[in-house]
Amino acid sequence: MHLWLGAAKPLRYAPRLGMVAVSSTAPPLCSALFSQLIVDIRKLVRAGHTPASLGGKVAALLRPQLGRDDLLMPEQMEPAHDGYRQHVLHVEPDGSFSVVSLVWLPGQCTQVHDHVSWCVVGVHRGEEHETTYEISGAEGEQHLLARGQAVNGVGCVAALVPPGDIHCVRNGGSGLAVSLHIYGADIGRLGSSIRRRYHLQVRDRSS
């Protein structure tokens, strides 16, 4: 399931597609606003909601904070020149959720992938261009079909719940793009939210 909730108003290519630079898992400082966000997410996670319900509730919690200057520290929005950069901002001690920022220079992008758990994505700076996909074809002849494309600006929030969460993201704008990602998994242990990278042929629906 993949649901973009939208905003109050309606991701130069890396040397290798989808390369990601990972920052320290222990940022030295967090803003007061970010610390309160963690407290509020913790309450929702511990309330025992289903993944689909939880994703929507966390998305609604994140959306009003996006774009605020006091949400992230400058070092939590630093890019890398060899690929989009992941800053691990918080890992809950019991591994039940993690928060990262992904930072993109113009043209940087992911491979086509899906996720290990429910996740919520919110655009904090710039814009992210997203293409969603579905798998089609019989076994041995499987391929990807593009389901849709979107340009998501500041304040846009999505709740994604596997299965049906296959996508790729790039910074198709002219400036820096930063997004906040909340995952129902221990990203400090896993290193990434990606469950599988897809190398299948992408076909047109008409072919």
ChimeraX attribute file (.defattr): number of C-alpha atoms within 10 A of each C-alpha:
attribute: neighborCount
match mode: 1-to-1
recipient: residues
	/A:1	12
	/A:2	19
	/A:3	16
	/A:4	17
	/A:5	16
	/A:6	17
	/A:7	17
	/A:8	10
	/A:9	8
	/A:10	10
	/A:11	28
	/A:12	13
	/A:13	17
	/A:14	19
	/A:15	11
	/A:16	13
	/A:17	15
	/A:18	21
	/A:19	16
	/A:20	22
	/A:21	16
	/A:22	16
	/A:23	17
	/A:24	11
	/A:25	17
	/A:26	12
	/A:27	14
	/A:28	10
	/A:29	12
	/A:30	15
	/A:31	13
	/A:32	12
	/A:33	14
	/A:34	18
	/A:35	13
	/A:36	11
	/A:37	16
	/A:38	18
	/A:39	10
	/A:40	14
	/A:41	21
	/A:42	15
	/A:43	10
	/A:44	15
	/A:45	18
	/A:46	9
	/A:47	10
	/A:48	10
	/A:49	12
	/A:50	10
	/A:51	18
	/A:52	17
	/A:53	12
	/A:54	22
	/A:55	26
	/A:56	21
	/A:57	17
	/A:58	23
	/A:59	25
	/A:60	16
	/A:61	14
	/A:62	24
	/A:63	22
	/A:64	14
	/A:65	17
	/A:66	21
	/A:67	19
	/A:68	13
	/A:69	12
	/A:70	14
	/A:71	18
	/A:72	21
	/A:73	15
	/A:74	9
	/A:75	11
	/A:76	23
	/A:77	21
	/A:78	19
	/A:79	20
	/A:80	18
	/A:81	15
	/A:82	17
	/A:83	25
	/A:84	30
	/A:85	25
	/A:86	28
	/A:87	23
	/A:88	23
	/A:89	24
	/A:90	22
	/A:91	22
	/A:92	16
	/A:93	9
	/A:94	8
	/A:95	14
	/A:96	15
	/A:97	23
	/A:98	23
	/A:99	24
	/A:100	25
	/A:101	25
	/A:102	25
	/A:103	28
	/A:104	34
	/A:105	28
	/A:106	21
	/A:107	20
	/A:108	28
	/A:109	27
	/A:110	22
	/A:111	18
	/A:112	21
	/A:113	20
	/A:114	22
	/A:115	22
	/A:116	19
	/A:117	21
	/A:118	24
	/A:119	29
	/A:120	27
	/A:121	25
	/A:122	30
	/A:123	28
	/A:124	28
	/A:125	21
	/A:126	24
	/A:127	26
	/A:128	27
	/A:129	18
	/A:130	19
	/A:131	16
	/A:132	20
	/A:133	21
	/A:134	16
	/A:135	16
	/A:136	14
	/A:137	10
	/A:138	8
	/A:139	7
	/A:140	6
	/A:141	9
	/A:142	13
	/A:143	18
	/A:144	21
	/A:145	20
	/A:146	16
	/A:147	14
	/A:148	11
	/A:149	14
	/A:150	12
	/A:151	17
	/A:152	22
	/A:153	23
	/A:154	24
	/A:155	26
	/A:156	26
	/A:157	29
	/A:158	24
	/A:159	27
	/A:160	26
	/A:161	24
	/A:162	17
	/A:163	14
	/A:164	15
	/A:165	21
	/A:166	24
	/A:167	23
	/A:168	21
	/A:169	23
	/A:170	24
	/A:171	28
	/A:172	22
	/A:173	18
	/A:174	12
	/A:175	14
	/A:176	20
	/A:177	27
	/A:178	29
	/A:179	27
	/A:180	22
	/A:181	24
	/A:182	28
	/A:183	24
	/A:184	22
	/A:185	23
	/A:186	22
	/A:187	24
	/A:188	21
	/A:189	10
	/A:190	11
	/A:191	12
	/A:192	18
	/A:193	23
	/A:194	15
	/A:195	13
	/A:196	13
	/A:197	16
	/A:198	17
	/A:199	11
	/A:200	13
	/A:201	10
	/A:202	16
	/A:203	12
	/A:204	9
	/A:205	10
	/A:206	5
	/A:207	5
